[in-house]
Amino acid sequence: MSVYTAPSQIAERQLAYFAGKRIVIAGEAEDQFPKQLQQHAESVTVFTSHYGYHQQMQRIGVDSQFGIEFNNANDANLLLLYWPKAKSEAQYLLDMMLSKLAPETEVIVVGENRSGVKSIEKMFAHFGPMTKYDSARRCSFYAGVSQTPPQHFNVDSYFKSYPVELEGVSLQVQSLPGVFSHGEFDLGTKLLLANLPKLKGKVLDFGCGAGIIGAAMALKNPNIELEMCDVSAFAVESSKRTLEANGIKGKVFATDVYSQASTDYQFIISNPPFHSGLDTSYSATETLLKDAPKHLTNNGKLLIVANSFLKYPPIINNAFGNCDTVNKTNKFAIYHATK
């Protein structure tokens, strides 16, 4: 049984494509296939917006860049793009990466068929030829050449801006593709904000996304010391822009669960994610809940919103010795615990 994801397995079938190349890998890469590629390529660089994956690559000795824009220091001549789940993110990555790479750069795209990877044929058309070369494990392998890359790339043009009104609080949200709530205000967040107590002290918005929760908390409680964190570089940049657009001060940082977080929060507030790529994953949220007491002061409080069907109360109760359901609809529940 391969330890690689299905897109990496189909790339592994075509190792000859990568021999002697200066490769940059971008997109929804989730395994250690870049380490194997090092044995075949002249160089391998991973560009990722996922902080945990960035740390993992560094630990295994693979050159890795974390951020929203690639710095082509190695003069890469082959792009291996793992197709992301959001089409808008695929377009962003393609435009951004190709603008940093020289004309005639080879481009390999791999992805699960259910993710909409076939869209690459139309999306790539004005850059050059793109052909499907292989398919296996419900994945496709495309190969092409970037003959006419974009002349310029301006990240500002990819931000969506939209207003949010909530109980007397009005804010402007800035969001990049691939960020939760990109261009919309979700109902879970709305319910969470409607059930927040009066906040004070140091408050963490965990999994901040586009920054709606953190910004709304700071506007309603202007004296809090606001911190916001996310595993995604796109989310971190979106939240920074949202704070700036609303004249709010706060610290926004990238972290893999609590890896870069403090241990003295009075409140941890979250609408935690439960998707990893195309699949459902609860591991990050379970760690968020289990380890929350280590990052709270005495009498510090955790408050989260989650889909009602998720079995989070027992995990919270195990960690804190208490768990209250503050509010519940047919879709969402608000849970509260005190250290």
Contacts in CASP RR format, 6 or more apart in sequence:
PFRMAT RR
TARGET T0000
AUTHOR 0000-0000-0000
METHOD contacts of the structure
MODEL  1
MSVYTAPSQIAERQLAYFAGKRIVIAGEAEDQFPKQLQQHAESVTVFTSH
YGYHQQMQRIGVDSQFGIEFNNANDANLLLLYWPKAKSEAQYLLDMMLSK
LAPETEVIVVGENRSGVKSIEKMFAHFGPMTKYDSARRCSFYAGVSQTPP
QHFNVDSYFKSYPVELEGVSLQVQSLPGVFSHGEFDLGTKLLLANLPKLK
GKVLDFGCGAGIIGAAMALKNPNIELEMCDVSAFAVESSKRTLEANGIKG
KVFATDVYSQASTDYQFIISNPPFHSGLDTSYSATETLLKDAPKHLTNNG
KLLIVANSFLKYPPIINNAFGNCDTVNKTNKFAIYHATK
2 8 0 8 1.000
2 9 0 8 1.000
2 12 0 8 1.000
3 31 0 8 1.000
3 32 0 8 1.000
4 12 0 8 1.000
4 31 0 8 1.000
4 32 0 8 1.000
4 33 0 8 1.000
5 30 0 8 1.000
5 31 0 8 1.000
5 33 0 8 1.000
6 111 0 8 1.000
6 112 0 8 1.000
6 137 0 8 1.000
6 138 0 8 1.000
6 139 0 8 1.000
7 28 0 8 1.000
7 82 0 8 1.000
7 83 0 8 1.000
7 110 0 8 1.000
7 111 0 8 1.000
7 112 0 8 1.000
7 139 0 8 1.000
8 29 0 8 1.000
8 31 0 8 1.000
8 33 0 8 1.000
8 110 0 8 1.000
9 136 0 8 1.000
9 137 0 8 1.000
9 139 0 8 1.000
10 110 0 8 1.000
10 111 0 8 1.000
10 134 0 8 1.000
10 135 0 8 1.000
10 136 0 8 1.000
10 137 0 8 1.000
10 139 0 8 1.000
10 140 0 8 1.000
10 141 0 8 1.000
11 18 0 8 1.000
11 33 0 8 1.000
11 80 0 8 1.000
11 108 0 8 1.000
11 110 0 8 1.000
11 141 0 8 1.000
12 33 0 8 1.000
12 36 0 8 1.000
13 134 0 8 1.000
13 136 0 8 1.000
13 141 0 8 1.000
14 108 0 8 1.000
14 133 0 8 1.000
14 134 0 8 1.000
14 141 0 8 1.000
15 37 0 8 1.000
15 40 0 8 1.000
17 78 0 8 1.000
17 106 0 8 1.000
17 108 0 8 1.000
17 143 0 8 1.000
18 37 0 8 1.000
18 40 0 8 1.000
18 41 0 8 1.000
18 78 0 8 1.000
18 80 0 8 1.000
18 108 0 8 1.000
19 40 0 8 1.000
19 41 0 8 1.000
20 40 0 8 1.000
20 41 0 8 1.000
20 42 0 8 1.000
21 41 0 8 1.000
21 42 0 8 1.000
21 77 0 8 1.000
21 78 0 8 1.000
21 106 0 8 1.000
22 41 0 8 1.000
22 42 0 8 1.000
22 43 0 8 1.000
22 74 0 8 1.000
22 75 0 8 1.000
22 76 0 8 1.000
22 77 0 8 1.000
22 78 0 8 1.000
23 37 0 8 1.000
23 41 0 8 1.000
23 43 0 8 1.000
23 44 0 8 1.000
23 45 0 8 1.000
23 76 0 8 1.000
23 78 0 8 1.000
23 79 0 8 1.000
23 80 0 8 1.000
24 44 0 8 1.000
24 45 0 8 1.000
24 46 0 8 1.000
24 47 0 8 1.000
24 70 0 8 1.000
24 72 0 8 1.000
24 74 0 8 1.000
24 76 0 8 1.000
24 78 0 8 1.000
24 79 0 8 1.000
24 80 0 8 1.000
24 97 0 8 1.000
24 101 0 8 1.000
25 34 0 8 1.000
25 37 0 8 1.000
25 44 0 8 1.000
25 45 0 8 1.000
25 46 0 8 1.000
25 47 0 8 1.000
25 80 0 8 1.000
25 81 0 8 1.000
25 82 0 8 1.000
26 46 0 8 1.000
26 47 0 8 1.000
26 48 0 8 1.000
26 70 0 8 1.000
26 79 0 8 1.000
26 80 0 8 1.000
26 81 0 8 1.000
26 82 0 8 1.000
26 93 0 8 1.000
26 97 0 8 1.000
27 47 0 8 1.000
27 48 0 8 1.000
27 49 0 8 1.000
27 81 0 8 1.000
27 82 0 8 1.000
27 83 0 8 1.000
27 84 0 8 1.000
27 89 0 8 1.000
27 93 0 8 1.000
28 82 0 8 1.000
28 83 0 8 1.000
28 84 0 8 1.000
28 85 0 8 1.000
28 111 0 8 1.000
28 115 0 8 1.000
28 277 0 8 1.000
29 46 0 8 1.000
29 48 0 8 1.000
29 53 0 8 1.000
29 82 0 8 1.000
30 53 0 8 1.000
30 82 0 8 1.000
30 276 0 8 1.000
30 277 0 8 1.000
32 56 0 8 1.000
32 60 0 8 1.000
34 44 0 8 1.000
34 46 0 8 1.000
34 57 0 8 1.000
34 62 0 8 1.000
35 60 0 8 1.000
35 61 0 8 1.000
35 62 0 8 1.000
37 44 0 8 1.000
37 80 0 8 1.000
38 44 0 8 1.000
38 62 0 8 1.000
41 78 0 8 1.000
43 63 0 8 1.000
43 74 0 8 1.000
43 76 0 8 1.000
44 62 0 8 1.000
44 63 0 8 1.000
45 63 0 8 1.000
45 64 0 8 1.000
45 65 0 8 1.000
45 73 0 8 1.000
45 74 0 8 1.000
45 76 0 8 1.000
46 53 0 8 1.000
46 54 0 8 1.000
46 57 0 8 1.000
46 62 0 8 1.000
46 63 0 8 1.000
46 64 0 8 1.000
46 65 0 8 1.000
47 64 0 8 1.000
47 65 0 8 1.000
47 67 0 8 1.000
47 70 0 8 1.000
47 97 0 8 1.000
48 54 0 8 1.000
48 57 0 8 1.000
48 64 0 8 1.000
48 65 0 8 1.000
48 66 0 8 1.000
48 67 0 8 1.000
48 233 0 8 1.000
49 66 0 8 1.000
49 67 0 8 1.000
49 68 0 8 1.000
49 232 0 8 1.000
49 233 0 8 1.000
49 234 0 8 1.000
50 66 0 8 1.000
50 231 0 8 1.000
50 232 0 8 1.000
50 233 0 8 1.000
51 66 0 8 1.000
51 231 0 8 1.000
51 232 0 8 1.000
51 233 0 8 1.000
51 254 0 8 1.000
51 255 0 8 1.000
51 256 0 8 1.000
51 259 0 8 1.000
52 231 0 8 1.000
52 256 0 8 1.000
52 259 0 8 1.000
53 64 0 8 1.000
54 64 0 8 1.000
54 65 0 8 1.000
54 66 0 8 1.000
55 256 0 8 1.000
55 259 0 8 1.000
57 63 0 8 1.000
57 64 0 8 1.000
58 64 0 8 1.000
63 74 0 8 1.000
65 71 0 8 1.000
66 233 0 8 1.000
66 254 0 8 1.000
67 233 0 8 1.000
67 237 0 8 1.000
68 96 0 8 1.000
68 155 0 8 1.000
68 176 0 8 1.000
68 233 0 8 1.000
68 234 0 8 1.000
68 237 0 8 1.000
69 96 0 8 1.000
69 100 0 8 1.000
69 153 0 8 1.000
69 155 0 8 1.000
70 96 0 8 1.000
70 97 0 8 1.000
70 100 0 8 1.000
71 100 0 8 1.000
72 100 0 8 1.000
72 101 0 8 1.000
75 102 0 8 1.000
76 101 0 8 1.000
76 105 0 8 1.000
77 101 0 8 1.000
77 102 0 8 1.000
77 105 0 8 1.000
77 106 0 8 1.000
78 105 0 8 1.000
78 106 0 8 1.000
78 107 0 8 1.000
78 108 0 8 1.000
79 97 0 8 1.000
79 98 0 8 1.000
79 101 0 8 1.000
79 105 0 8 1.000
79 106 0 8 1.000
79 107 0 8 1.000
79 108 0 8 1.000
79 146 0 8 1.000
80 108 0 8 1.000
80 110 0 8 1.000
81 90 0 8 1.000
81 93 0 8 1.000
81 94 0 8 1.000
81 97 0 8 1.000
81 107 0 8 1.000
81 108 0 8 1.000
81 109 0 8 1.000
81 110 0 8 1.000
82 110 0 8 1.000
82 111 0 8 1.000
83 90 0 8 1.000
83 109 0 8 1.000
83 110 0 8 1.000
83 111 0 8 1.000
83 112 0 8 1.000
83 115 0 8 1.000
83 116 0 8 1.000
83 117 0 8 1.000
83 120 0 8 1.000
84 90 0 8 1.000
84 93 0 8 1.000
84 115 0 8 1.000
84 178 0 8 1.000
84 277 0 8 1.000
85 115 0 8 1.000
85 178 0 8 1.000
85 275 0 8 1.000
85 277 0 8 1.000
85 278 0 8 1.000
86 177 0 8 1.000
86 178 0 8 1.000
86 182 0 8 1.000
87 116 0 8 1.000
87 119 0 8 1.000
88 177 0 8 1.000
88 178 0 8 1.000
88 182 0 8 1.000
89 177 0 8 1.000
89 178 0 8 1.000
89 234 0 8 1.000
90 119 0 8 1.000
90 120 0 8 1.000
90 123 0 8 1.000
91 123 0 8 1.000
91 177 0 8 1.000
92 158 0 8 1.000
92 176 0 8 1.000
92 177 0 8 1.000
92 178 0 8 1.000
94 123 0 8 1.000
94 124 0 8 1.000
94 127 0 8 1.000
95 150 0 8 1.000
95 153 0 8 1.000
96 153 0 8 1.000
96 155 0 8 1.000
98 105 0 8 1.000
98 107 0 8 1.000
98 127 0 8 1.000
98 146 0 8 1.000
98 149 0 8 1.000
98 150 0 8 1.000
99 149 0 8 1.000
99 150 0 8 1.000
99 151 0 8 1.000
99 152 0 8 1.000
99 153 0 8 1.000
100 153 0 8 1.000
101 146 0 8 1.000
101 149 0 8 1.000
102 149 0 8 1.000
103 146 0 8 1.000
103 147 0 8 1.000
103 148 0 8 1.000
103 149 0 8 1.000
104 145 0 8 1.000
104 146 0 8 1.000
104 147 0 8 1.000
105 145 0 8 1.000
105 146 0 8 1.000
105 149 0 8 1.000
106 143 0 8 1.000
106 144 0 8 1.000
106 145 0 8 1.000
106 146 0 8 1.000
107 124 0 8 1.000
107 127 0 8 1.000
107 130 0 8 1.000
107 143 0 8 1.000
107 144 0 8 1.000
107 145 0 8 1.000
107 146 0 8 1.000
108 141 0 8 1.000
108 142 0 8 1.000
108 143 0 8 1.000
108 144 0 8 1.000
109 117 0 8 1.000
109 120 0 8 1.000
109 124 0 8 1.000
109 130 0 8 1.000
109 141 0 8 1.000
109 142 0 8 1.000
109 143 0 8 1.000
110 117 0 8 1.000
110 139 0 8 1.000
110 140 0 8 1.000
110 141 0 8 1.000
110 142 0 8 1.000
111 117 0 8 1.000
111 139 0 8 1.000
111 140 0 8 1.000
112 138 0 8 1.000
112 139 0 8 1.000
112 278 0 8 1.000
113 135 0 8 1.000
113 138 0 8 1.000
113 139 0 8 1.000
113 140 0 8 1.000
114 138 0 8 1.000
114 278 0 8 1.000
115 278 0 8 1.000
117 139 0 8 1.000
117 140 0 8 1.000
117 142 0 8 1.000
118 140 0 8 1.000
120 130 0 8 1.000
120 142 0 8 1.000
121 130 0 8 1.000
121 132 0 8 1.000
121 142 0 8 1.000
124 130 0 8 1.000
124 142 0 8 1.000
124 144 0 8 1.000
126 148 0 8 1.000
127 146 0 8 1.000
127 147 0 8 1.000
127 148 0 8 1.000
127 149 0 8 1.000
127 150 0 8 1.000
128 144 0 8 1.000
128 145 0 8 1.000
128 146 0 8 1.000
128 147 0 8 1.000
128 148 0 8 1.000
129 144 0 8 1.000
129 145 0 8 1.000
129 147 0 8 1.000
130 142 0 8 1.000
130 143 0 8 1.000
130 144 0 8 1.000
131 142 0 8 1.000
131 143 0 8 1.000
131 144 0 8 1.000
132 140 0 8 1.000
132 141 0 8 1.000
132 142 0 8 1.000
133 141 0 8 1.000
133 142 0 8 1.000
133 143 0 8 1.000
134 140 0 8 1.000
134 141 0 8 1.000
135 141 0 8 1.000
155 176 0 8 1.000
158 176 0 8 1.000
158 177 0 8 1.000
159 174 0 8 1.000
159 175 0 8 1.000
159 176 0 8 1.000
159 238 0 8 1.000
159 241 0 8 1.000
160 174 0 8 1.000
160 175 0 8 1.000
160 176 0 8 1.000
160 182 0 8 1.000
160 183 0 8 1.000
161 172 0 8 1.000
161 173 0 8 1.000
161 174 0 8 1.000
161 175 0 8 1.000
161 245 0 8 1.000
162 172 0 8 1.000
162 173 0 8 1.000
162 175 0 8 1.000
162 183 0 8 1.000
162 184 0 8 1.000
162 185 0 8 1.000
163 170 0 8 1.000
163 171 0 8 1.000
163 172 0 8 1.000
163 173 0 8 1.000
164 170 0 8 1.000
164 171 0 8 1.000
164 172 0 8 1.000
164 173 0 8 1.000
164 185 0 8 1.000
164 212 0 8 1.000
164 216 0 8 1.000
166 190 0 8 1.000
166 193 0 8 1.000
166 194 0 8 1.000
166 216 0 8 1.000
167 193 0 8 1.000
167 194 0 8 1.000
169 216 0 8 1.000
169 219 0 8 1.000
169 220 0 8 1.000
171 212 0 8 1.000
171 215 0 8 1.000
171 216 0 8 1.000
171 219 0 8 1.000
171 242 0 8 1.000
171 245 0 8 1.000
171 246 0 8 1.000
172 242 0 8 1.000
172 245 0 8 1.000
172 246 0 8 1.000
173 181 0 8 1.000
173 183 0 8 1.000
173 185 0 8 1.000
173 210 0 8 1.000
173 211 0 8 1.000
173 212 0 8 1.000
173 215 0 8 1.000
173 242 0 8 1.000
173 245 0 8 1.000
174 210 0 8 1.000
174 238 0 8 1.000
174 241 0 8 1.000
174 242 0 8 1.000
174 244 0 8 1.000
174 245 0 8 1.000
175 181 0 8 1.000
175 182 0 8 1.000
175 183 0 8 1.000
175 209 0 8 1.000
175 210 0 8 1.000
175 238 0 8 1.000
175 242 0 8 1.000
176 182 0 8 1.000
176 234 0 8 1.000
176 235 0 8 1.000
176 237 0 8 1.000
176 238 0 8 1.000
177 234 0 8 1.000
178 232 0 8 1.000
178 234 0 8 1.000
179 209 0 8 1.000
179 210 0 8 1.000
179 232 0 8 1.000
179 234 0 8 1.000
179 235 0 8 1.000
179 238 0 8 1.000
180 186 0 8 1.000
180 209 0 8 1.000
180 210 0 8 1.000
180 235 0 8 1.000
180 271 0 8 1.000
180 273 0 8 1.000
181 189 0 8 1.000
181 209 0 8 1.000
181 210 0 8 1.000
181 212 0 8 1.000
182 210 0 8 1.000
183 210 0 8 1.000
185 212 0 8 1.000
186 271 0 8 1.000
187 331 0 8 1.000
187 332 0 8 1.000
188 271 0 8 1.000
188 305 0 8 1.000
188 331 0 8 1.000
188 332 0 8 1.000
189 212 0 8 1.000
189 213 0 8 1.000
189 271 0 8 1.000
189 305 0 8 1.000
191 305 0 8 1.000
191 327 0 8 1.000
191 329 0 8 1.000
191 332 0 8 1.000
191 334 0 8 1.000
192 213 0 8 1.000
192 269 0 8 1.000
192 271 0 8 1.000
192 303 0 8 1.000
192 304 0 8 1.000
192 305 0 8 1.000
192 334 0 8 1.000
193 212 0 8 1.000
193 213 0 8 1.000
193 216 0 8 1.000
193 217 0 8 1.000
194 327 0 8 1.000
195 303 0 8 1.000
195 326 0 8 1.000
195 327 0 8 1.000
195 334 0 8 1.000
196 217 0 8 1.000
196 220 0 8 1.000
196 269 0 8 1.000
196 303 0 8 1.000
197 301 0 8 1.000
197 303 0 8 1.000
198 221 0 8 1.000
199 217 0 8 1.000
199 220 0 8 1.000
199 221 0 8 1.000
199 224 0 8 1.000
199 266 0 8 1.000
199 267 0 8 1.000
200 221 0 8 1.000
200 223 0 8 1.000
200 224 0 8 1.000
200 266 0 8 1.000
201 223 0 8 1.000
201 224 0 8 1.000
201 225 0 8 1.000
201 266 0 8 1.000
201 267 0 8 1.000
202 224 0 8 1.000
202 225 0 8 1.000
202 227 0 8 1.000
202 262 0 8 1.000
202 264 0 8 1.000
202 265 0 8 1.000
202 266 0 8 1.000
202 267 0 8 1.000
203 214 0 8 1.000
203 217 0 8 1.000
203 221 0 8 1.000
203 224 0 8 1.000
203 225 0 8 1.000
203 226 0 8 1.000
203 227 0 8 1.000
203 265 0 8 1.000
203 266 0 8 1.000
203 267 0 8 1.000
203 268 0 8 1.000
203 269 0 8 1.000
204 227 0 8 1.000
204 228 0 8 1.000
204 229 0 8 1.000
204 261 0 8 1.000
204 262 0 8 1.000
204 265 0 8 1.000
204 267 0 8 1.000
204 268 0 8 1.000
204 269 0 8 1.000
204 295 0 8 1.000
205 211 0 8 1.000
205 213 0 8 1.000
205 214 0 8 1.000
205 217 0 8 1.000
205 226 0 8 1.000
205 227 0 8 1.000
205 228 0 8 1.000
205 229 0 8 1.000
205 239 0 8 1.000
205 269 0 8 1.000
205 270 0 8 1.000
206 229 0 8 1.000
206 261 0 8 1.000
206 268 0 8 1.000
206 269 0 8 1.000
206 270 0 8 1.000
206 272 0 8 1.000
206 288 0 8 1.000
207 228 0 8 1.000
207 229 0 8 1.000
207 230 0 8 1.000
207 231 0 8 1.000
207 235 0 8 1.000
207 270 0 8 1.000
207 271 0 8 1.000
207 272 0 8 1.000
207 273 0 8 1.000
208 214 0 8 1.000
208 228 0 8 1.000
208 229 0 8 1.000
208 230 0 8 1.000
208 235 0 8 1.000
208 236 0 8 1.000
208 239 0 8 1.000
208 252 0 8 1.000
209 230 0 8 1.000
209 232 0 8 1.000
209 235 0 8 1.000
209 238 0 8 1.000
209 239 0 8 1.000
210 235 0 8 1.000
210 238 0 8 1.000
210 239 0 8 1.000
210 242 0 8 1.000
211 228 0 8 1.000
211 235 0 8 1.000
211 238 0 8 1.000
211 239 0 8 1.000
211 242 0 8 1.000
211 243 0 8 1.000
212 242 0 8 1.000
213 269 0 8 1.000
213 270 0 8 1.000
213 271 0 8 1.000
214 226 0 8 1.000
214 228 0 8 1.000
214 239 0 8 1.000
214 269 0 8 1.000
215 242 0 8 1.000
215 243 0 8 1.000
215 246 0 8 1.000
215 248 0 8 1.000
217 224 0 8 1.000
217 226 0 8 1.000
217 269 0 8 1.000
218 224 0 8 1.000
218 226 0 8 1.000
218 243 0 8 1.000
218 248 0 8 1.000
218 249 0 8 1.000
218 250 0 8 1.000
219 246 0 8 1.000
219 248 0 8 1.000
225 250 0 8 1.000
226 248 0 8 1.000
226 249 0 8 1.000
226 250 0 8 1.000
226 251 0 8 1.000
227 250 0 8 1.000
227 251 0 8 1.000
227 252 0 8 1.000
227 253 0 8 1.000
227 261 0 8 1.000
227 262 0 8 1.000
227 265 0 8 1.000
228 239 0 8 1.000
228 243 0 8 1.000
228 250 0 8 1.000
228 251 0 8 1.000
228 252 0 8 1.000
228 253 0 8 1.000
229 236 0 8 1.000
229 252 0 8 1.000
229 253 0 8 1.000
229 254 0 8 1.000
229 255 0 8 1.000
229 260 0 8 1.000
229 261 0 8 1.000
230 236 0 8 1.000
230 239 0 8 1.000
230 254 0 8 1.000
230 255 0 8 1.000
231 254 0 8 1.000
231 255 0 8 1.000
231 256 0 8 1.000
231 257 0 8 1.000
231 284 0 8 1.000
232 254 0 8 1.000
233 254 0 8 1.000
236 252 0 8 1.000
236 253 0 8 1.000
236 254 0 8 1.000
239 252 0 8 1.000
240 252 0 8 1.000
243 249 0 8 1.000
243 250 0 8 1.000
243 252 0 8 1.000
253 260 0 8 1.000
254 260 0 8 1.000
255 261 0 8 1.000
257 284 0 8 1.000
257 287 0 8 1.000
257 288 0 8 1.000
257 291 0 8 1.000
258 287 0 8 1.000
258 288 0 8 1.000
258 291 0 8 1.000
258 294 0 8 1.000
258 295 0 8 1.000
261 295 0 8 1.000
262 295 0 8 1.000
263 294 0 8 1.000
263 295 0 8 1.000
264 295 0 8 1.000
264 297 0 8 1.000
265 295 0 8 1.000
265 296 0 8 1.000
265 297 0 8 1.000
265 300 0 8 1.000
266 296 0 8 1.000
266 297 0 8 1.000
266 299 0 8 1.000
266 300 0 8 1.000
266 301 0 8 1.000
267 300 0 8 1.000
267 301 0 8 1.000
267 302 0 8 1.000
267 303 0 8 1.000
268 288 0 8 1.000
268 292 0 8 1.000
268 295 0 8 1.000
268 296 0 8 1.000
268 301 0 8 1.000
268 302 0 8 1.000
268 303 0 8 1.000
269 303 0 8 1.000
269 304 0 8 1.000
270 288 0 8 1.000
270 302 0 8 1.000
270 303 0 8 1.000
270 304 0 8 1.000
270 305 0 8 1.000
271 304 0 8 1.000
271 305 0 8 1.000
271 306 0 8 1.000
272 284 0 8 1.000
272 285 0 8 1.000
272 288 0 8 1.000
272 304 0 8 1.000
272 306 0 8 1.000
273 284 0 8 1.000
273 285 0 8 1.000
274 280 0 8 1.000
274 281 0 8 1.000
274 282 0 8 1.000
274 285 0 8 1.000
274 306 0 8 1.000
274 307 0 8 1.000
274 310 0 8 1.000
275 281 0 8 1.000
276 284 0 8 1.000
282 310 0 8 1.000
285 306 0 8 1.000
285 312 0 8 1.000
286 315 0 8 1.000
289 302 0 8 1.000
289 304 0 8 1.000
289 312 0 8 1.000
289 315 0 8 1.000
289 316 0 8 1.000
289 319 0 8 1.000
290 315 0 8 1.000
290 318 0 8 1.000
290 319 0 8 1.000
291 319 0 8 1.000
292 302 0 8 1.000
292 319 0 8 1.000
292 320 0 8 1.000
292 337 0 8 1.000
292 339 0 8 1.000
293 319 0 8 1.000
293 320 0 8 1.000
293 339 0 8 1.000
296 302 0 8 1.000
296 339 0 8 1.000
297 339 0 8 1.000
298 339 0 8 1.000
299 338 0 8 1.000
299 339 0 8 1.000
300 338 0 8 1.000
300 339 0 8 1.000
301 336 0 8 1.000
301 337 0 8 1.000
301 338 0 8 1.000
301 339 0 8 1.000
302 316 0 8 1.000
302 320 0 8 1.000
302 335 0 8 1.000
302 336 0 8 1.000
302 337 0 8 1.000
302 338 0 8 1.000
302 339 0 8 1.000
303 326 0 8 1.000
303 334 0 8 1.000
303 335 0 8 1.000
303 336 0 8 1.000
304 312 0 8 1.000
304 334 0 8 1.000
304 335 0 8 1.000
305 332 0 8 1.000
305 333 0 8 1.000
305 334 0 8 1.000
305 335 0 8 1.000
306 312 0 8 1.000
306 332 0 8 1.000
306 333 0 8 1.000
306 335 0 8 1.000
307 331 0 8 1.000
307 332 0 8 1.000
307 333 0 8 1.000
308 328 0 8 1.000
308 329 0 8 1.000
308 330 0 8 1.000
308 331 0 8 1.000
308 332 0 8 1.000
308 333 0 8 1.000
312 335 0 8 1.000
313 323 0 8 1.000
313 325 0 8 1.000
313 335 0 8 1.000
316 323 0 8 1.000
316 335 0 8 1.000
316 337 0 8 1.000
317 323 0 8 1.000
317 337 0 8 1.000
319 337 0 8 1.000
320 337 0 8 1.000
320 338 0 8 1.000
320 339 0 8 1.000
321 337 0 8 1.000
322 337 0 8 1.000
322 338 0 8 1.000
323 335 0 8 1.000
323 336 0 8 1.000
323 337 0 8 1.000
324 335 0 8 1.000
324 336 0 8 1.000
324 337 0 8 1.000
325 333 0 8 1.000
325 334 0 8 1.000
325 335 0 8 1.000
325 336 0 8 1.000
326 334 0 8 1.000
326 335 0 8 1.000
326 336 0 8 1.000
327 333 0 8 1.000
327 334 0 8 1.000
328 334 0 8 1.000
END
